[in-house]
């Protein structure tokens, strides 16, 4: 398989050389934030007029600096041509095996259940990448709605996006505009390709990059630096959850956002369409605890058949109890007022209801969930794009299977920042000050161990879930 296309080759070089600092994970690099808000960027600068102000701290990171030469090298890729290669593998198994060989330990060549089967979409909606977007519509149907992409401009050579999956075990359907298609219909393959490309676009650009990293993760760092002084015990307690966050968010703003940068290159939307989508998502953002989302979306009656939501509830409850303990121990009324103001300054939706301390605890518990389980869920993409019969980040009229360079570049993009992060099963307590900090972590760990013991088949395990979204 030849390495064709400058973009794919550059991604491979990035992975090989560990272009992002921090790939050599070390528990000793989990340190509390010490400074104030000495350097802050704003999403409005990147997304243009009409964007609400969303500050993102980009100064010093306790894990160490992101070197200027690495940032310069990553920025340089924006000047390379926006084009897709045309090399191919002979078939889908060869593509899976070829990519698995290129990334040993990161990808597997084991055969998954047939991704072309309609049942694969149902798995996707109940336990896979689409599950967090499941809701009940006005007609009472369970749906995954990514129709917000309809009408957004796409790059030349790409087809329009936007579709809705109706999650019905007896008869799954796809709605595209006014049409509704089922497996076996003449338009089903095209509708399915459109839905999958739309889902990957929304989950990666909105849920993963914008929300999990820049808004939710960024808010945790911003509030700590604005709402607590250096040395405050909450900074120590949350150090595992803010590991590498500043450095990763700074890199994301430098290399992902903008005309010709990674987000634009990998997906079919024009950059103007991306900016419009992200502005719209910021304008309508809400942040509710997992249990409230389940109720608001009408999912509670279907919970026995929704593995993602069952696991999310268990993890969210444990993380909320941890947040409650930290607030009870170290957040007095004046500190709570400062933290609430800082959360609201990042985005008004992040300020929880109730008295100041209760509001901080609720926001903090939800942000901890979003930075751990939530991030693990929306970032679990590489295995889906590894199989050319499965998801593509673009919807195009050319034949889908086995497009080598485009598939390789996609997988490389999702793996290029992968590193061995701190995980809940690691000896995180050793990185915290002796005394109450370690006692609180031990209580969280005991909570999670008990939950795992009761759910031996759970997808989210302490050994797999990172403590921070900065990976």
N, C-alpha and C positions, 0 to 999 in steps of 0.2 A: 504493500500500500504506500504510494508515494506521498510525501508531505507537500501538498500543493496549496497555494494561497498564503500570502504574507500574514494574514490575520491568524489563521490556524497555527502557522509556524511560530508566531510570536507568543501565542497562548501557551504552546508547548514549552517554549524557552522560559516563560514566566514560571511555569510549574516546576521545571527541572532546576531552576536556579533559586527557587523559593523567593520570588520577587518581593512578596510582602514580608516585612520583618515579623518575627514572632512565631515562625513555623516550628522552632525548637522549643517545645513547651516545657516549662519549668515551674513547679509549684511555688518556688521561691519568688516568682515574678508577680504573684498575687499580692498586691500592696494597696493600701488605702489612698484615696486622693488627698493631696496635701494643700494644693493651692486654691485660688479663687478663680473667677471667670476672666482669666487674662487674655483669652483669644476665643472669639465666638463668630461663627459663620451664620448664615440665615438661608433657609430654603427659598425665600422670596428672591434672593439674588440669582438662584439657579433656575427657577421656574418662571420667572418673568412677571409682568404686571398682572395684578389680580390675585396674586398668591398671598395668603395671610402670613404674617411674620411667624416663623418657627425657628427659634435660635438653636444652633447645634454647636456645642463646645468642641473646639478643635485645637486646644493648646496642649500642654504637657500631659503625657499619659504615664501613670505609675509603672507600667510595664516597659517603658523605654520609648525612644523616639522612632518615628518612621522617617528614614533618611531622605534628604532632598533629592538625591540622584535616583532613588527608586521611584519617587513620585514623578520626577521628570521623565523617566523612561516610560512609565505607564501613560502619562499624558500624551507622549509622542504618538501613541497608537491611534489617536483621533485623526491624525493626518494621513493614515493609510486608506486605500480605496475601500469603499463599502461594496463588497461583492462576495458572492458565494462561489465556492469551487464546484467542480462537477465530477471529481473522482468518485468511484463507487466500490463497494464491496459486492461480491457475487450474490449474497443473500443475507437475511437478517441474522442467522446464527453466526455467520462469519463476522458481521459487524460487532455483535456482542462480544465474541471471543477476541477480536482484534483490540477493542477498547479495554477489555479486562486485562489483556496482556500488557497494555501500555500503562495501566494504573493498578498494579498488583496491590492487594490489600484495601483498595478503595472501591473497586468495581468487581462484580462477580460475573462469570460466564454461565452460571447456572440458569437453566431455562425457567422463565416465569410462566404462570398460566397465560394462555393465549390472549394477548392484549387486544386482538380484533374481536373477541367475543363480547357481546353486549353485557354479559355479567361483569366484565372488567370495569365498566363504567359504574355499575352499582357498588362494587368494592371501592372504587375511587371516591364515591360520594359518601360512604358510610364509615370507612376506616382509612382511606388514602388522602391524597393531596387536596381533594375538593371538600372533605368532610367538614372543615371549619366554616365553610360558606353555605352549608345546608340550611334551609329554612322552609317554612310552609307559606305558600302564596295565598292570595285572596280567595282562590278557588278551593283551597284545602289540600293542594298537591304539595308533596315534598319536592323541592327544586334546588338546583344549584344554578344561580342566575349570574351569568357574566355577559348579559346583553348590553351592559353599559358601554361596551366597545363599539356597538353598532353605530355607523355613521362617522366614526373617527377616520381621518385620512391614513392611508397606508402607503408604503414606499412603492415605487414602480416595480412591477413584476409580482406583487403580492395581492392576495384576495382580501375582501372585507372580513372583519371579525365581528364577534358578538353572537351569543346563542344562550339557550337555557336548557339544562337537562332536567327532565321530569323523572324522578327516582321512583320507579314502579317495578317491583320485582317481576310482576306478570307481564308488563309491557313497557319497558323504558322507552322514552321518546325524547326527541330534540325539537325545540322550537327555534326557528330562525325566521325572524320577522313574523309574518302572518301564517307561515307554513308550520306544520307539525309532522315530523317524520319518525317512523319506527324502523327497527331492523328489518331488512328485506325490501324496503322501499328504494326506488331508484336513486333518490338523492341522499340516502343515509350515509354512505362513506364520506361524501363531501361535507355533510352537516357535522359528522363526527370529527373530521379533521378541523373544521372551523371551531367547534366547541373546545377541543383539546388545546389548540393554539391560543384561543382566548383565555382559557383557564390558566395556562402556563404564563401568559403575559400578565394577567392580573395578580396571580399569586406571587410571582417573582418581583414584579415592579412595584406593586402596591403593598401587598401583605408582608413581603419579606424585606425588601430594601427600604421603602418609605416608612412603613409602620414599625416593624420589628426592630430595625436598626436605628433609623434616624429619629423617629418620634418617640417610641417607647424606651428603647435603650438610651437614646440621647437625653430623654427627660430625667432618667435616673441619675445620670452624671450631672446634668445641669442643676437639678434640685439639690443634690448633695453639696455642690460647690457654692450655690447661692444661699441655701437655707441652713447650712451648718458650718461652723468654723473648723479650721484644720485641727486634727486630733480628736474631733468629736467621735464618740464610740460608734455612732451609726455608720460613719465612713468605714471603720474597720469591719463592722458586721456585714456591710454590703460589698466589700472588696471582691469576694468571689463572683458576684453578679455584675460587676463593672469591669472585669478583667479585659484589657485590650480594647475596650469600647471606643475610646477617644481616637486611637490610632486607626481602627477600622473605619469609623465614620468619616474621618478626615480623608482616608484613601477613597472611600465610596463617593464622596462629593467631588473628588478630583478626577476620577476615572470613569464613573458611571453616568453622571448627569451631564447632558449637553449634546449638541449636534455632533454626530460622528463618534460619540463615545460608546462604551460597551452596551449600555441599555438600548441605544439606538441601533447598534450593529446587529445584535442578536435577535431582535424581534421585528415584526413587520410594520409597526406604527412609525409614522414620521415623528421627528422630535417635537414638532408643534403639537401633534396629537398626544404624545406622552405628557408634555407639560400641561395640556388641558386636562387630561385624565387625573394626574396627580393633584392638580389644584382642586378639582372637583371632589376628590376623595378627602382631601384635607378639610374642605368646607363642610362635609357631611360626617366627619369623624365622630364616633362615640366610643367610650370605654366603659364597659360594664363587666362585672364579675361573671365567670362562666355560668354559674347557676342562673343568673338573671337572663343571660343570652339564651340559654336553653328554654326558659319560660317564654321570653319575648318572641322567639321564633316558632313557638308551637311544637317543639320537638319532644317535650316530656312524654307524651303517650307512646312515642316510637323509640324511647331510650333503649329498651332491650335489644333492638336491632342496630344500634349505633355505637360500635366499639370505640370510635374516637372520642365521642362525648362521654362515655362511661369513664374512660381513663382520664380525660381532661378534668372531670369533676373531682376525681380522687386526688390528683396532683394539685389542682387549684385549692382544694380545702386544706391540704397540708401546707402549702406555701402561704395561704392566708393566715393560718395559725402562727406560722413563723413571723410574718409581718406584724401580727398583733402583739406577739411577745416583744419584738424589738421596739415597737412604739411604746408599749407599756413601760419598758425599762428605761428608754433614753430620749423620748420625745415629749418635752413639756409643752405647755400651751403656747409660749412665744415661739419655740422652735417649730411647732406644728403650723403656726400662722405663716412663718417664713417659707416652709416647705410647700404649703398649699399655694402660696403666691407664686412660687417658682414653677410648680407644675402647671398652673394656669397660664403663666407667661409663655411656656412652651406651646400649650394648646388649651383653650378653655375646657375642652372635654375631659382633661386629666384631673380637674379639681372635683373630688368626690363630694357627695352630700353629707350632711350631718355636722356635728361639732368638729372643731379643727383636728383633734387627735383621731377621731373616728374616720374623718375624711382622708387623712394621711395614711392610716392603716389600710383602708379600702383601696386607695390608689396604689400604694406600695405592693400589696398582695397581688393585685391584677398585673402590675408591671413585672413582678417576679415571674408570674406565670407566662406572660408574653415573651420574656427573655429566655425562658428555658424550654418548656414543652411547646409553647407557641412557635418559637423559633425553630426548634427541631422539626416540627411538623411542616412548616412552610418551606424549609430548606431541604427537605428530603426529595430532591428532584433528579439528581444524576442518574439513578437507576431507571427512571422513566424515559429520559431522553437517550439513554444508552441503546435501547432497542428501537431501530428505525421504523418498526411497525407501530410503535406506541406514540409518544408525544413529540411534536415538533414545535419550536417556538414561533414558527411562521406558517402561514396558510398560503400555499402557492399552487398554481395550476399544473406544475410539472409533476411527474410521478413521484410518489412519496418514498418508496423503499430505498434504503441503502445508499443515500447520498452522503458520500464519505466525508468530504471536507467540511460541509456544513454541520453534519452530525458531530464530527470530531471537535470542531470549534465550539459547538454548544456544550458538549461535555466538558471540554477544557475550561470553559468560562465558569461552570458551576463547581469545578474542582480547584480552580486556580488559587483560591484563598484558603483551601482546606488545611487545617492544622490539627494537631492533637490538643484539644482544649481541656480545661479543667472539667471534670465530671463529678457528679454527686457521689459516685462510689470511691473517688480518690480520698486521700487523707486531707481533706480541706481544713479540718479542725486545727491541724498543725500550723496552718498559715495565719491563724487568728490569735489574738492575745489570750493568755491563760485566764481562767475565771469565767465570768458570765458569757463572754463571746463564745467560748467553746461549749459551754453548757447549752446555750441556745441552739448552736449548730447540732449538737448531739440530740436534742429534742426533735429537730427537723429530720435528722437522719433516721432516728427511731420510728418516726411517723411514716417515712417513706419505705423503710424496711418492712414495717407491718403491712403496709398497703401492697407491696410486692408479694409478700408471702401469701396474701389472700387472693392475688391475681397472677398466678404463675405464667399465664399465657399473654400477659400484657405486652404491647408493642413498645411502650415507653418504659425503659429500665434505668435504674440509677447508673449502671455501667455505660449507658449510651447517651444519656441526656447531659448536655453541657450546662454549666452554671451561668454562662454568659452568652449573649448572641453574637459576640465579636469573633466569629469564625466563618 
